[in-house]
Amino acid sequence: MLEVWTWPTPNGHKVHIALEELEIPYKIVPVNIGKGEQFRPDFLALNPNHRIPAIVDPDGPGGQRLELFESGAILIYLADKTGKLLPDDPIGRYSALQWLMFQMGGVGPMFGQYGHFHNYAPEQVPYAKARYANEVIRLHGVLEKRLAQAEWLAGKEYSIADIATYPWLRFPERRAIDLADYPNVQRWFTAIDSRPAVQRGVEVLSENQRKGTMTPEEREILFGQTQFQKR
Ligand SMILES: N[C@@H](CCC(=O)N[C@@H](CS)C(=O)NCC(=O)O)C(=O)O
C-alpha cells in the first residue's frame, strides 16, 4: 500500500486531500516534526531535506517502488498515476502546473515566513513582519484576480493547483486577512472547503495538531541549531 510520511500541516494536508479525492488506499506514517522525527535516519533516507510530506509507492511507474518528496512533485505524480486532477488538454495542464508552482514558490514560502515572524521569532523584526504581511496581501490580490476570471486556478477544472493552495488559505484571520475583501477567493475557498474528500483530508492526524504555544523544545527543533547540524 502507498505510504505517506506526514504530519497535519498545510504541506501534509495537500497530499492527504489528493489521496482522498483520488480514492487511493494509503497508510499514514506519522512524522512528529515538533519532536524531531524528521531527523530520524529512516526519514532522512527518504528526504534528505527533512521536511514532510514524502511518499513511498510500492506500485510506482512500471511496477517499481517509487520514493518521492516535495508536495508539488507528489501531487503531480498522483495526478499522472490516476489520470485525474490535472486537465487532459495541454493548455489546461500547463495552467494547472503554473498555479501549482505559484503556490510552491510564492504562497507557501511567503505565508510560512509571515507565520514565523509574527508568531515564532524570538525578537520583533518590524521590517520582516511588514514585508511578509505585504506579500500575503499581494498574493491574495493575485489569487483574487485569477479567480475573478476563472472558476478554478487552472481554469474550468478543479485540479491539484486548487488542492495545493487551499490548505494555506485556511484560518485567514491568523494572517490578518478578511476573505470578505476577496470575494472570488472566498467563493473558491467555500467550494473546496465543502468537498467531503477535502474534509476527510484535513482530518488526517488532526488529533496531533498543536494546541497553544510552542514549547521551548519544539522551538529549538524547528528553528534552532537542530535544523542546521551537518547530516
Ligand atoms: N517545499 C516542501 C516544504 C515542506 C515543509 O516545509 N514541511 C514542513 C511542514 S509544513 C516541515 O516538515 N517542517 C519540518 C522542519 O522544518 O523541520 C514541500 O512542499 O513538500
The ligand as an ORCA input file, in Angstrom:
! r2SCAN-3c Opt
* xyz 0 1
  N       8.612     22.511     -0.203
  C       8.315     21.473      0.759
  C       8.092     22.105      2.104
  C       7.799     21.074      3.152
  C       7.772     21.677      4.551
  O       8.207     22.826      4.765
  N       7.286     20.896      5.532
  C       7.245     21.345      6.898
  C       5.857     21.180      7.483
  S       4.650     22.135      6.566
  C       8.213     20.505      7.722
  O       8.309     19.308      7.539
  N       8.943     21.123      8.658
  C       9.853     20.421      9.497
  C      11.064     21.231      9.837
  O      11.088     22.436      9.495
  O      11.988     20.680     10.428
  C       7.063     20.712      0.293
  O       6.172     21.364     -0.246
  O       6.998     19.480      0.472
*
